[in-house]
Amino acid sequence: MYRRARPLLLATFLGAVLATSATEAEAQATIRGILHDSLLTGKPVAAAEVVVLGANRKVITDERGRFEIADLPAGKHTLAFWAPWLDSLALPPLQRDVELGADGSAALVTLSTPSIASYQLAACGTVLEEGQGVLVGEIRGPDGVPLPDIGVATRWSETLIGAGQFERHLFAAVDTSNAAGFFTVCGVPVGYEIAVRAIGRGGVGSNEIVLAIKTVVQRRDLGVGPRNMVSRVIGRVAGAQGEGLAGATVAVIGDTSLVTKADDEGRFVLDGVPRRSTQLVARALGHVPALTAIELFDEVVDVDDLLLARIPQELATVTVTGEAMTASRLQFDVRKARGLGSFVGDAELARMPRPNSSLVSAMIPRTTVQQTRLGPMILLRRGSEWCRPRFFIDGYDNGDISAEEEGSVMSRAKRIEVYTANMSPPQFNDFDGCGAVVIWTR
């Protein structure tokens, strides 16, 4: 009995040794690392997903961008990582291979987004100049489906300040959406505002959108549709305390025919707005104009309250002679001394019984007025033609205002500045290459 049991005991011992050796061969290892953003922020990325492809393992980075994945077998593993804001930039898949040794030691890795230069090279085919950025986005139809072959046009102006003069240059960049509906416009100016519009065949497109480029890579999706597919936009214009602003105007940027006036409670209805990406501008006397971006996919769209802040009171300063002077008046006098525009001051306006566009135009060269049912509208000469300038009221950009609004503002004017496009100071930016009318009110 004893001799027969001995081979069985030896076999059991050998099996245990082999099992132990297999366990050691399959030693588990750990990946520790940090996810860093090299593209926009230069900081660790929190709340991002890190996934081991093919292993059904996922972790979320902590507030310092750190992560740890334990109990992984030896060999090569592929890590994929992303975050919602990274997806919005239409980045290619972000992955990295990691090799884990059989000794069970931890692998330390640093994951990172592409650098600015590598992103620009991949998206634009070249590295852009300093101060230039990339605008990306998706073009969608009224049903939300991505659309290919839609053109995206951008334009902006930049002012170069030289010795004793300003030079205004107009720029434009275009792209066409690809098969997946994505577009990429390279070279847009970071820190500037640009005008963006989508244009397709048969009148399909978006309205013009004014967009501030704040980062080196920025996303703005655009909804497009035909002009005959329209919506009704309803809402309310209110002040900082929630009070309705009676008589406030609401208009569609880039389309002077789509404008309405609020009732006594500040409520408005704007009919016939094409179902596409649209930007509304709300204005009321004594308040800062406000832009609101809306996407129109329904027959009736309620934008709720459009809140306007009051124009802050001018703070008076005192010169060494004791003469009271506001900050805006001081800046007005500085610009007037440079002689780069035409200026109508307090004294000239005080001699008018009631200032209006016709009287002001008679004092300013290279201007004329267009008579309309609601009153005169100032036009500036551009080459051999006349064009509509951009209006800045108390320092705030109001774009192209209506004849009624122009008459109301002119009647309250205390100082007026008029600039052609190539002479406009940087703060009075003009997208259209026409010029600017700057009105300071009482």
The 8 nearest C-alpha neighbors of each residue, nearest first, counted from 0:
[[1, 3, 2, 4, 5, 6, 7, 8],
 [0, 2, 4, 3, 5, 6, 8, 7],
 [3, 1, 5, 4, 0, 6, 7, 8],
 [2, 4, 0, 1, 5, 6, 7, 8],
 [5, 3, 7, 1, 2, 6, 8, 0],
 [4, 6, 8, 7, 2, 3, 9, 1],
 [7, 5, 9, 8, 4, 10, 3, 2],
 [8, 6, 10, 4, 5, 9, 11, 3],
 [9, 7, 5, 11, 6, 10, 12, 4],
 [8, 10, 6, 12, 11, 7, 13, 5],
 [11, 9, 13, 7, 12, 8, 14, 6],
 [10, 12, 14, 8, 9, 13, 7, 15],
 [13, 11, 9, 15, 10, 14, 8, 16],
 [12, 14, 16, 10, 15, 11, 9, 17],
 [15, 13, 11, 17, 12, 16, 18, 10],
 [14, 16, 18, 12, 13, 17, 19, 11],
 [17, 15, 13, 19, 14, 18, 20, 12],
 [16, 18, 20, 14, 19, 15, 21, 13],
 [19, 17, 15, 21, 20, 16, 14, 22],
 [18, 20, 22, 16, 17, 21, 15, 23],
 [19, 21, 17, 23, 18, 22, 24, 16],
 [22, 20, 24, 18, 23, 19, 17, 25],
 [21, 23, 25, 19, 24, 20, 18, 26],
 [22, 24, 26, 20, 25, 21, 19, 101],
 [25, 23, 21, 22, 26, 20, 101, 102],
 [24, 26, 22, 23, 72, 21, 27, 73],
 [27, 25, 23, 103, 24, 101, 22, 72],
 [26, 28, 70, 72, 71, 103, 25, 73],
 [27, 29, 103, 71, 70, 104, 105, 72],
 [30, 28, 69, 105, 68, 70, 71, 106],
 [31, 29, 106, 68, 105, 67, 107, 69],
 [32, 30, 67, 107, 66, 106, 108, 29],
 [31, 33, 108, 107, 109, 66, 65, 67],
 [32, 34, 65, 109, 64, 66, 110, 35],
 [33, 35, 110, 64, 111, 44, 43, 109],
 [36, 34, 43, 111, 44, 42, 110, 37],
 [37, 35, 112, 41, 42, 111, 38, 43],
 [36, 38, 114, 41, 112, 113, 39, 35],
 [37, 39, 114, 115, 36, 113, 112, 40],
 [40, 38, 41, 37, 36, 215, 214, 216],
 [39, 41, 42, 36, 38, 37, 43, 44],
 [40, 42, 37, 36, 39, 38, 35, 43],
 [41, 43, 40, 36, 35, 44, 37, 39],
 [44, 42, 35, 64, 34, 63, 36, 45],
 [43, 45, 64, 35, 34, 36, 42, 47],
 [44, 46, 64, 62, 60, 61, 47, 63],
 [47, 45, 60, 59, 61, 48, 44, 62],
 [48, 46, 82, 60, 59, 45, 81, 44],
 [47, 49, 59, 80, 81, 58, 82, 50],
 [48, 50, 80, 58, 57, 79, 59, 78],
 [51, 49, 57, 79, 78, 56, 52, 80],
 [52, 50, 78, 56, 54, 77, 53, 57],
 [53, 51, 54, 77, 50, 78, 55, 79],
 [52, 54, 55, 51, 56, 77, 76, 50],
 [53, 55, 56, 52, 51, 50, 71, 76],
 [56, 54, 53, 51, 57, 52, 50, 58],
 [57, 55, 51, 54, 50, 58, 52, 68],
 [56, 58, 50, 49, 51, 55, 48, 59],
 [57, 59, 49, 48, 50, 60, 66, 56],
 [60, 58, 48, 47, 46, 49, 61, 66],
 [59, 61, 64, 66, 46, 65, 45, 47],
 [60, 62, 64, 45, 63, 65, 46, 59],
 [63, 61, 45, 64, 60, 46, 65, 44],
 [64, 62, 61, 65, 43, 45, 44, 60],
 [63, 65, 45, 44, 43, 60, 61, 34],
 [66, 64, 33, 60, 61, 63, 32, 34],
 [67, 65, 60, 32, 31, 33, 59, 61],
 [68, 66, 31, 30, 69, 32, 29, 65],
 [67, 69, 30, 29, 31, 66, 70, 58],
 [68, 70, 29, 71, 28, 30, 67, 27],
 [71, 69, 27, 28, 29, 72, 68, 26],
 [70, 72, 28, 27, 69, 29, 73, 68],
 [73, 71, 27, 28, 25, 26, 74, 70],
 [72, 74, 99, 101, 100, 27, 71, 28],
 [73, 75, 99, 98, 100, 72, 76, 101],
 [74, 76, 98, 97, 99, 96, 77, 73],
 [75, 77, 97, 96, 98, 78, 74, 51],
 [78, 76, 96, 95, 52, 51, 97, 79],
 [77, 79, 51, 95, 94, 50, 96, 52],
 [80, 78, 94, 50, 93, 49, 51, 77],
 [81, 79, 49, 48, 93, 50, 94, 78],
 [80, 82, 48, 47, 85, 83, 86, 49],
 [81, 83, 47, 85, 84, 48, 86, 80],
 [84, 82, 86, 85, 87, 81, 47, 88],
 [83, 85, 87, 86, 82, 88, 81, 89],
 [86, 84, 82, 87, 83, 88, 81, 90],
 [87, 85, 83, 84, 88, 89, 90, 82],
 [86, 88, 84, 85, 89, 83, 218, 90],
 [87, 89, 86, 90, 85, 218, 135, 84],
 [90, 88, 86, 87, 91, 85, 135, 136],
 [89, 91, 88, 86, 92, 85, 93, 87],
 [90, 92, 93, 89, 86, 88, 94, 121],
 [93, 91, 94, 90, 79, 80, 81, 89],
 [94, 92, 79, 80, 91, 81, 95, 112],
 [95, 93, 79, 78, 92, 80, 77, 96],
 [94, 96, 78, 77, 97, 79, 93, 110],
 [95, 97, 77, 76, 78, 75, 98, 94],
 [96, 98, 76, 75, 77, 99, 95, 78],
 [99, 97, 75, 74, 76, 100, 96, 73],
 [100, 98, 73, 74, 75, 97, 106, 28],
 [99, 101, 73, 102, 103, 74, 98, 104],
 [100, 102, 73, 103, 26, 24, 99, 25],
 [101, 103, 100, 104, 26, 28, 73, 27],
 [104, 102, 28, 27, 26, 101, 100, 105],
 [105, 103, 102, 28, 106, 100, 29, 99],
 [104, 106, 29, 30, 28, 107, 103, 31],
 [107, 105, 30, 31, 29, 108, 99, 104],
 [106, 108, 31, 32, 30, 105, 109, 33],
 [109, 107, 32, 31, 106, 110, 33, 30],
 [108, 110, 33, 32, 34, 111, 107, 35],
 [111, 109, 34, 33, 35, 108, 112, 32],
 [112, 110, 35, 36, 34, 37, 109, 113],
 [111, 113, 36, 37, 38, 114, 35, 110],
 [114, 112, 118, 38, 117, 37, 111, 115],
 [113, 115, 38, 37, 117, 116, 118, 112],
 [116, 114, 38, 118, 117, 119, 113, 37],
 [115, 117, 119, 114, 118, 126, 120, 127],
 [118, 116, 120, 114, 119, 115, 113, 121],
 [119, 117, 121, 115, 120, 116, 113, 122],
 [120, 118, 122, 116, 123, 126, 121, 117],
 [119, 121, 125, 124, 117, 126, 118, 123],
 [120, 122, 118, 119, 124, 123, 117, 125],
 [123, 121, 119, 120, 118, 124, 183, 185],
 [124, 122, 119, 125, 120, 121, 185, 126],
 [123, 125, 120, 121, 122, 119, 126, 127],
 [126, 124, 120, 123, 127, 119, 121, 122],
 [125, 127, 120, 119, 116, 128, 124, 123],
 [128, 126, 131, 125, 129, 186, 119, 132],
 [127, 129, 131, 130, 126, 186, 132, 125],
 [128, 130, 131, 127, 132, 189, 126, 188],
 [131, 129, 189, 188, 128, 132, 215, 190],
 [132, 130, 188, 186, 187, 129, 189, 128],
 [133, 131, 215, 187, 186, 216, 189, 188],
 [132, 134, 185, 216, 184, 215, 186, 187],
 [133, 135, 217, 184, 218, 183, 216, 185],
 [136, 134, 183, 218, 182, 217, 184, 219],
 [137, 135, 220, 219, 218, 182, 181, 138],
 [136, 138, 181, 220, 180, 182, 221, 139],
 [137, 139, 221, 180, 145, 146, 222, 220],
 [140, 138, 145, 222, 143, 144, 146, 223],
 [139, 141, 223, 143, 142, 144, 222, 224],
 [142, 140, 143, 296, 224, 223, 274, 222],
 [143, 141, 140, 144, 296, 139, 145, 222],
 [144, 142, 140, 139, 141, 145, 222, 296],
 [143, 145, 139, 140, 142, 146, 141, 138],
 [146, 144, 139, 180, 138, 179, 140, 143],
 [145, 147, 180, 139, 138, 144, 140, 148],
 [146, 148, 180, 178, 176, 177, 149, 179],
 [149, 147, 176, 175, 177, 150, 146, 199],
 [150, 148, 199, 176, 175, 147, 198, 151],
 [149, 151, 175, 198, 197, 174, 199, 148],
 [150, 152, 197, 174, 173, 196, 175, 198],
 [153, 151, 173, 196, 195, 172, 197, 150],
 [154, 152, 195, 172, 171, 194, 173, 196],
 [155, 153, 171, 194, 170, 193, 172, 152],
 [154, 156, 193, 170, 430, 169, 194, 171],
 [155, 157, 169, 168, 430, 170, 167, 429],
 [156, 158, 168, 167, 169, 159, 155, 425],
 [157, 159, 167, 166, 425, 168, 160, 165],
 [160, 158, 166, 165, 161, 167, 157, 168],
 [159, 161, 165, 164, 158, 166, 162, 163],
 [162, 160, 164, 163, 165, 159, 166, 158],
 [161, 163, 164, 160, 165, 159, 166, 337],
 [162, 164, 161, 165, 337, 160, 339, 338],
 [165, 163, 161, 162, 160, 166, 339, 422],
 [164, 166, 160, 422, 159, 161, 158, 167],
 [165, 167, 159, 421, 158, 160, 422, 168],
 [168, 166, 421, 158, 157, 159, 165, 420],
 [167, 169, 157, 156, 158, 166, 170, 421],
 [170, 168, 156, 155, 157, 167, 432, 171],
 [169, 171, 155, 154, 156, 168, 172, 157],
 [172, 170, 154, 153, 155, 173, 169, 152],
 [171, 173, 153, 152, 154, 184, 170, 174],
 [174, 172, 152, 151, 184, 153, 171, 150],
 [173, 175, 151, 184, 150, 182, 183, 176],
 [176, 174, 150, 149, 148, 182, 151, 177],
 [175, 177, 182, 181, 180, 147, 148, 149],
 [176, 178, 147, 180, 179, 181, 148, 175],
 [177, 179, 147, 180, 176, 146, 148, 181],
 [180, 178, 177, 181, 145, 147, 146, 176],
 [179, 181, 147, 146, 145, 176, 177, 138],
 [182, 180, 137, 176, 177, 136, 179, 138],
 [181, 183, 176, 136, 135, 175, 174, 137],
 [182, 184, 135, 134, 174, 185, 133, 136],
 [183, 185, 134, 133, 174, 173, 135, 172],
 [186, 184, 133, 187, 123, 132, 183, 134],
 [185, 187, 131, 132, 133, 188, 127, 184],
 [186, 188, 132, 131, 185, 133, 189, 134],
 [189, 187, 131, 191, 132, 130, 190, 186],
 [188, 190, 212, 130, 191, 131, 132, 213],
 [191, 189, 213, 212, 188, 211, 192, 214],
 [192, 190, 189, 188, 212, 211, 193, 213],
 [191, 193, 211, 210, 212, 209, 194, 155],
 [192, 194, 155, 210, 209, 154, 211, 195],
 [193, 195, 209, 154, 153, 208, 210, 155],
 [196, 194, 153, 208, 207, 152, 209, 193],
 [195, 197, 207, 152, 205, 151, 206, 208],
 [198, 196, 151, 204, 205, 150, 152, 149],
 [197, 199, 204, 150, 149, 151, 203, 196],
 [200, 198, 149, 203, 204, 150, 202, 201],
 [201, 199, 202, 203, 198, 149, 204, 148],
 [200, 202, 203, 199, 225, 204, 198, 226],
 [201, 203, 200, 225, 204, 199, 226, 198],
 [204, 202, 225, 199, 224, 201, 200, 223],
 [205, 203, 198, 223, 197, 199, 224, 202],
 [206, 204, 223, 197, 275, 276, 196, 222],
 [205, 207, 277, 196, 276, 208, 253, 275],
 [206, 208, 196, 253, 195, 252, 194, 205],
 [209, 207, 195, 194, 278, 210, 196, 206],
 [208, 210, 194, 193, 195, 192, 207, 211],
 [209, 211, 193, 192, 208, 194, 212, 195],
 [210, 212, 192, 191, 213, 193, 209, 190],
 [213, 211, 189, 190, 191, 214, 192, 210],
 [212, 214, 190, 189, 211, 215, 217, 191],
 [215, 213, 216, 217, 212, 189, 39, 132],
 [214, 216, 132, 133, 189, 217, 131, 39],
 [217, 215, 133, 214, 132, 134, 218, 88],
 [216, 218, 134, 214, 135, 133, 215, 219],
 [217, 219, 135, 136, 134, 88, 87, 220],
 [218, 220, 136, 135, 221, 217, 134, 137],
 [221, 219, 136, 137, 138, 218, 222, 135],
 [222, 220, 138, 276, 137, 223, 139, 219],
 [221, 223, 276, 275, 139, 140, 138, 205],
 [224, 222, 275, 204, 205, 140, 139, 203],
 [223, 225, 203, 275, 204, 274, 140, 141],
 [226, 224, 203, 227, 228, 202, 204, 273],
 [225, 227, 273, 228, 224, 202, 229, 203],
 [228, 226, 225, 229, 273, 271, 224, 274],
 [229, 227, 226, 273, 225, 274, 224, 230],
 [230, 228, 273, 272, 271, 274, 227, 226],
 [231, 229, 298, 272, 299, 271, 274, 273],
 [230, 232, 270, 299, 269, 271, 298, 300],
 [233, 231, 300, 269, 268, 299, 301, 230],
 [234, 232, 268, 301, 267, 300, 269, 302],
 [235, 233, 303, 302, 301, 267, 266, 304],
 [234, 236, 266, 304, 265, 267, 305, 303],
 [235, 237, 305, 265, 304, 244, 243, 306],
 [238, 236, 243, 306, 242, 244, 241, 305],
 [239, 237, 307, 241, 242, 240, 306, 308],
 [238, 240, 308, 241, 307, 306, 237, 309],
 [241, 239, 238, 242, 237, 306, 243, 308],
 [240, 242, 238, 237, 239, 243, 306, 304],
 [243, 241, 237, 238, 240, 244, 239, 264],
 [242, 244, 265, 237, 264, 236, 245, 238],
 [245, 243, 265, 237, 236, 247, 242, 238],
 [244, 246, 263, 265, 262, 247, 261, 264],
 [245, 247, 261, 260, 262, 248, 244, 263],
 [248, 246, 283, 261, 245, 282, 260, 244],
 [247, 249, 260, 282, 259, 281, 261, 246],
 [250, 248, 281, 259, 258, 280, 260, 282],
 [251, 249, 258, 280, 279, 257, 252, 259],
 [250, 252, 279, 254, 257, 278, 253, 280],
 [253, 251, 278, 254, 279, 250, 207, 280],
 [252, 254, 207, 251, 255, 206, 208, 399],
 [255, 253, 256, 251, 252, 257, 250, 206],
 [254, 256, 257, 253, 258, 251, 250, 252],
 [257, 255, 254, 258, 251, 250, 253, 259],
 [258, 256, 255, 251, 250, 254, 259, 272],
 [257, 259, 250, 249, 256, 251, 255, 269],
 [260, 258, 249, 248, 269, 250, 261, 267],
 [259, 261, 248, 246, 247, 249, 267, 262],
 [260, 262, 267, 265, 246, 266, 247, 245],
 [263, 261, 265, 245, 264, 266, 246, 267],
 [262, 264, 245, 265, 261, 246, 244, 243],
 [265, 263, 243, 262, 266, 245, 244, 261],
 [264, 266, 243, 244, 245, 261, 236, 262],
 [267, 265, 235, 261, 262, 264, 234, 236],
 [266, 268, 261, 234, 233, 235, 260, 262],
 [269, 267, 233, 232, 270, 234, 259, 231],
 [268, 270, 232, 231, 259, 233, 267, 271],
 [271, 269, 231, 272, 268, 232, 230, 257],
 [270, 272, 229, 230, 231, 273, 269, 257],
 [271, 273, 229, 230, 270, 231, 274, 269],
 [274, 272, 229, 226, 228, 275, 230, 271],
 [275, 273, 295, 229, 224, 296, 228, 230],
 [274, 276, 223, 222, 205, 224, 295, 273],
 [277, 275, 222, 294, 205, 221, 206, 293],
 [278, 276, 206, 293, 292, 275, 294, 279],
 [277, 279, 292, 291, 252, 251, 208, 293],
 [280, 278, 251, 291, 250, 290, 252, 292],
 [279, 281, 290, 250, 289, 249, 251, 291],
 [282, 280, 249, 289, 288, 248, 279, 250],
 [283, 281, 288, 248, 247, 249, 280, 284],
 [284, 282, 247, 286, 285, 248, 281, 244],
 [285, 283, 286, 282, 247, 408, 287, 407],
 [284, 286, 310, 309, 283, 287, 308, 311],
 [287, 285, 309, 310, 283, 284, 308, 307],
 [286, 288, 310, 308, 309, 307, 289, 395],
 [289, 287, 282, 281, 286, 397, 307, 280],
 [290, 288, 281, 280, 307, 287, 291, 282],
 [289, 291, 280, 279, 278, 281, 292, 288],
 [292, 290, 279, 278, 293, 280, 289, 305],
 [293, 291, 278, 277, 279, 290, 294, 276],
 [294, 292, 277, 278, 276, 295, 291, 279],
 [293, 295, 276, 275, 277, 296, 222, 292],
 [294, 296, 274, 275, 297, 293, 276, 230],
 [295, 297, 141, 274, 294, 298, 275, 142],
 [298, 296, 299, 295, 300, 230, 274, 231],
 [297, 299, 230, 231, 300, 296, 229, 295],
 [300, 298, 231, 297, 230, 232, 301, 233],
 [299, 301, 232, 231, 297, 233, 302, 298],
 [300, 302, 233, 303, 234, 232, 299, 231],
 [301, 303, 234, 233, 300, 304, 232, 305],
 [302, 304, 234, 301, 235, 305, 233, 236],
 [305, 303, 235, 236, 306, 234, 237, 302],
 [304, 306, 236, 237, 235, 307, 303, 281],
 [307, 305, 237, 238, 304, 236, 239, 308],
 [308, 306, 238, 286, 287, 239, 237, 289],
 [309, 307, 239, 286, 287, 238, 310, 306],
 [308, 310, 286, 285, 287, 311, 307, 239],
 [309, 311, 286, 287, 285, 308, 312, 393],
 [312, 310, 309, 313, 308, 286, 314, 285],
 [313, 311, 314, 310, 309, 315, 285, 325],
 [312, 314, 315, 311, 325, 326, 327, 310],
 [315, 313, 325, 312, 316, 326, 311, 324],
 [314, 316, 325, 324, 313, 326, 323, 317],
 [315, 317, 324, 325, 323, 314, 318, 326],
 [316, 318, 323, 321, 322, 324, 319, 315],
 [319, 317, 321, 320, 322, 316, 323, 324],
 [318, 320, 321, 317, 322, 323, 316, 324],
 [321, 319, 318, 322, 317, 323, 324, 316],
 [320, 322, 318, 319, 317, 323, 324, 316],
 [321, 323, 320, 318, 317, 324, 319, 316],
 [324, 322, 317, 316, 321, 315, 318, 325],
 [323, 325, 316, 315, 317, 322, 328, 326],
 [326, 324, 315, 328, 327, 316, 314, 329],
 [325, 327, 329, 328, 330, 315, 324, 316],
 [328, 326, 330, 329, 325, 331, 313, 439],
 [329, 327, 331, 325, 330, 326, 332, 324],
 [328, 330, 326, 332, 331, 327, 325, 333],
 [329, 331, 333, 327, 332, 328, 334, 326],
 [332, 330, 328, 334, 329, 333, 327, 335],
 [331, 333, 335, 329, 330, 334, 336, 328],
 [334, 332, 330, 336, 335, 331, 329, 337],
 [335, 333, 337, 331, 336, 332, 330, 338],
 [334, 336, 332, 338, 337, 333, 331, 342],
 [337, 335, 333, 338, 334, 332, 339, 331],
 [336, 338, 334, 335, 339, 333, 163, 164],
 [339, 337, 335, 336, 340, 334, 341, 342],
 [338, 340, 337, 422, 335, 341, 334, 418],
 [341, 339, 418, 338, 417, 342, 422, 416],
 [340, 342, 417, 416, 363, 418, 343, 339],
 [343, 341, 416, 415, 344, 417, 340, 335],
 [344, 342, 415, 414, 347, 416, 348, 341],
 [343, 345, 414, 346, 347, 342, 348, 415],
 [346, 344, 413, 348, 347, 414, 349, 343],
 [345, 347, 349, 348, 344, 350, 343, 413],
 [348, 346, 349, 350, 344, 345, 343, 351],
 [347, 349, 345, 351, 350, 346, 354, 344],
 [348, 350, 346, 351, 347, 345, 352, 413],
 [351, 349, 348, 347, 352, 346, 353, 345],
 [350, 352, 353, 348, 349, 354, 347, 358],
 [353, 351, 350, 354, 349, 348, 355, 410],
 [354, 352, 351, 410, 355, 348, 409, 349],
 [355, 353, 410, 351, 409, 348, 358, 352],
 [354, 356, 409, 358, 357, 410, 406, 359],
 [355, 357, 359, 358, 360, 375, 377, 376],
 [356, 358, 360, 359, 355, 368, 361, 375],
 [359, 357, 361, 360, 355, 356, 354, 362],
 [358, 360, 356, 362, 361, 357, 355, 363],
 [359, 361, 357, 363, 362, 358, 366, 356],
 [360, 362, 358, 359, 363, 357, 364, 367],
 [361, 363, 360, 359, 364, 358, 343, 341],
 [364, 362, 360, 361, 366, 341, 365, 359],
 [365, 363, 366, 362, 360, 361, 341, 367],
 [364, 366, 380, 379, 363, 367, 381, 378],
 [367, 365, 379, 364, 378, 360, 380, 363],
 [366, 368, 378, 377, 360, 379, 369, 365],
 [369, 367, 377, 376, 378, 375, 357, 370],
 [368, 370, 376, 375, 371, 377, 367, 378],
 [369, 371, 375, 374, 368, 376, 372, 373],
 [372, 370, 374, 373, 375, 369, 402, 376],
 [371, 373, 374, 370, 375, 402, 403, 369],
 [374, 372, 371, 403, 402, 375, 370, 401],
 [373, 375, 371, 402, 372, 370, 403, 376],
 [376, 374, 370, 369, 371, 368, 356, 402],
 [377, 375, 369, 368, 402, 356, 370, 378],
 [378, 376, 368, 367, 356, 369, 375, 366],
 [377, 379, 387, 367, 386, 368, 366, 385],
 [380, 378, 366, 386, 385, 365, 387, 381],
 [379, 381, 385, 365, 384, 366, 382, 386],
 [382, 380, 384, 385, 383, 433, 386, 379],
 [381, 383, 384, 380, 385, 386, 379, 433],
 [382, 384, 381, 380, 385, 386, 379, 365],
 [385, 383, 381, 382, 380, 386, 379, 378],
 [384, 386, 380, 379, 381, 378, 387, 383],
 [387, 385, 379, 378, 433, 380, 388, 381],
 [386, 388, 378, 379, 433, 389, 377, 385],
 [389, 387, 434, 435, 433, 386, 390, 436],
 [388, 390, 435, 398, 399, 436, 434, 429],
 [391, 389, 436, 398, 397, 435, 437, 399],
 [390, 392, 396, 437, 395, 397, 394, 436],
 [393, 391, 438, 395, 394, 437, 439, 390],
 [394, 392, 439, 395, 438, 440, 391, 437],
 [393, 395, 392, 391, 396, 437, 439, 438],
 [396, 394, 391, 392, 393, 397, 287, 288],
 [395, 397, 391, 398, 390, 392, 394, 288],
 [398, 396, 390, 391, 395, 399, 288, 400],
 [399, 397, 389, 390, 396, 400, 391, 388],
 [400, 398, 389, 390, 397, 401, 388, 387],
 [399, 401, 404, 398, 405, 397, 402, 390],
 [402, 400, 404, 403, 405, 399, 255, 376],
 [401, 403, 405, 404, 376, 374, 373, 406],
 [404, 402, 406, 401, 405, 373, 407, 374],
 [405, 403, 407, 401, 406, 402, 400, 408],
 [404, 406, 402, 408, 403, 407, 409, 401],
 [405, 407, 409, 403, 404, 408, 355, 402],
 [408, 406, 404, 410, 405, 409, 403, 411],
 [407, 409, 405, 411, 410, 406, 404, 412],
 [408, 410, 412, 406, 355, 411, 407, 354],
 [409, 411, 354, 407, 408, 412, 353, 355],
 [412, 410, 440, 408, 409, 441, 413, 407],
 [413, 411, 440, 409, 439, 410, 414, 441],
 [412, 414, 345, 440, 441, 439, 348, 411],
 [415, 413, 344, 439, 345, 412, 343, 438],
 [416, 414, 438, 343, 437, 342, 439, 344],
 [415, 417, 342, 437, 341, 436, 438, 343],
 [418, 416, 436, 341, 340, 435, 437, 342],
 [419, 417, 340, 423, 435, 434, 422, 420],
 [418, 420, 434, 422, 421, 423, 433, 435],
 [421, 419, 434, 432, 433, 422, 423, 418],
 [420, 422, 167, 166, 419, 423, 165, 168],
 [421, 423, 419, 420, 165, 418, 339, 424],
 [422, 424, 418, 420, 421, 427, 419, 425],
 [425, 423, 427, 426, 422, 165, 428, 158],
 [424, 426, 427, 428, 158, 423, 157, 159],
 [427, 425, 424, 428, 423, 394, 396, 429],
 [428, 426, 425, 424, 423, 429, 435, 391],
 [427, 429, 425, 426, 430, 423, 424, 156],
 [428, 430, 431, 434, 432, 389, 427, 420],
 [431, 429, 155, 156, 432, 428, 154, 194],
 [430, 432, 433, 429, 434, 388, 420, 155],
 [431, 433, 420, 430, 429, 434, 169, 421],
 [434, 432, 420, 431, 388, 386, 381, 419],
 [435, 433, 420, 419, 388, 418, 429, 432],
 [434, 436, 389, 388, 418, 390, 417, 437],
 [435, 437, 417, 390, 416, 389, 391, 388],
 [436, 438, 391, 416, 415, 390, 392, 417],
 [439, 437, 415, 392, 414, 393, 412, 391],
 [438, 440, 393, 414, 412, 413, 392, 415],
 [441, 439, 412, 411, 413, 438, 393, 408],
 [440, 411, 413, 412, 439, 414, 410, 408]]
